[in-house]
Amino acid sequence: TRRSSDLSSGINAEYGDLNMSRNKLSEIPEAVYSMKALCSLILSNNQIGKLDANKLIGLTSLVCIDLENNNLGRLPPELSLIPKLRTLSVMGNSFKIPRPDVLAKGSTEVIAWLKNRVPA
């Protein structure tokens, strides 16, 4: 597992991209949540089992999150509250909801599906 202090190798500061794919991460490193200019967060092919959507909401510049092929058992509806989020890639996880037919329709449909399930 890579330490959160070892993030600099995957950062492209000019564009606000962070690629931490294939690092055997079991969670999103705490240091990520302080990267307010982050536009793209690539976490595919890790072992992430849960998300703290409330912390991710604070990343107000985030446009893209790639969480494909992790161990997510649940997709929090609050992800849809990330203001600029347009791309949410979540195929290859263990959750049953949303169903594969919703996922197959793409990010816009998945984000809309999640938004309809945010608690009032």
N, C-alpha and C positions, 0 to 999 in steps of 0.2 A: 504494500500500500504506500502510495506516495504521500509525503507530508505536505500540508498546506503551505508551508514556507518555501516549497520547491515548485512554485507555480510559474516562475518567470520564463521558463523555457517554452511554454505553450502560448505566450501572449504576443499578439501583434498590436502594439500600442497605437499605431497610426489609425487602425480601423476599429479598435475596440473588440477584437476577437480573442477568444480563449479556447484552445483545443486541448482537452484533457482526456481524449478518447484512449482506450486500451491501457489504462493505468491501474486496473484492479481496485478502483475506488469503491468503497462501500457507502460513502455519503459524499455530499458536495462539501468541499473544504470551506471552513468558516471564512477564510480570507476572500473568497469569491464574492461574498455579500457586501463587501466594502468597495467593490469595483463599479462605481456608479455610472461610468461611461461605457460599460460593457454592452456591445450590440449583439454579439453572437457567442453563445455558450455551447460548446460541443463536448458532450459527456457520453457519447455512444460507446458501446462495448466495454462497460465496466460492470460493477456488481452493486450498483446503487439500489437500495431496497425501499427507501422512502424519501419523500421530498418535504421540505419546509416551505410551503407555498407563501406563507406570510413574509418570509425573508426574501424570497424571489420577487415578490411584488415591489420591493424596494429598489430593484434594478430597473429603473424607469426608462432606460435607453435600450433595454433588451428587445430585439426584434426576432431573434431566432434561438430556439433551444432544441438541441438534438439529444434525446435520451433513449435512442434506439438500443435494443439488445442489452438491457439491464435486468434487474430483479424487482422491478416495481410491481407491488401487489395492488396498488391503488393509484389513481390519477386524481389529485385534488382539484375540485372545481375552481378553486381560488386562483389557479394558474391563469384562468381567463381574465383575471383582473390586472395582469401585467399590461400597462397602458399601450405599449407599442408592439406587443407580441403579434407576429404575423405567421411565423413558421414554428410549429410544434411537432417534432418527429418522435413518435413513441412506439413504433412497431417493434415486435420482438420482446415484449415484456410479459409478465405472468398475469396481469389483471384481466378480468373478464368483462369489465365495464369501463369504457365504452366498448361495444361489440366490434368485431372485425369489420363489419359492413360500414360502420361509422368511420373507423380509422381509414378505410380504403378510399373514402371521399376526400381525404386531404386535410391539411391544417385548418383551413377556414371553417370547415364543418366540425372538426373536433373542438376547436376553440368555442364555436357557437354552442355546441352540445354541452360543454363544460359550463359556459356562462348561464345556461338555463338551469343549472343545478347548484348554483351558488346559494347558500342559505341566506334568507332575507334578514 
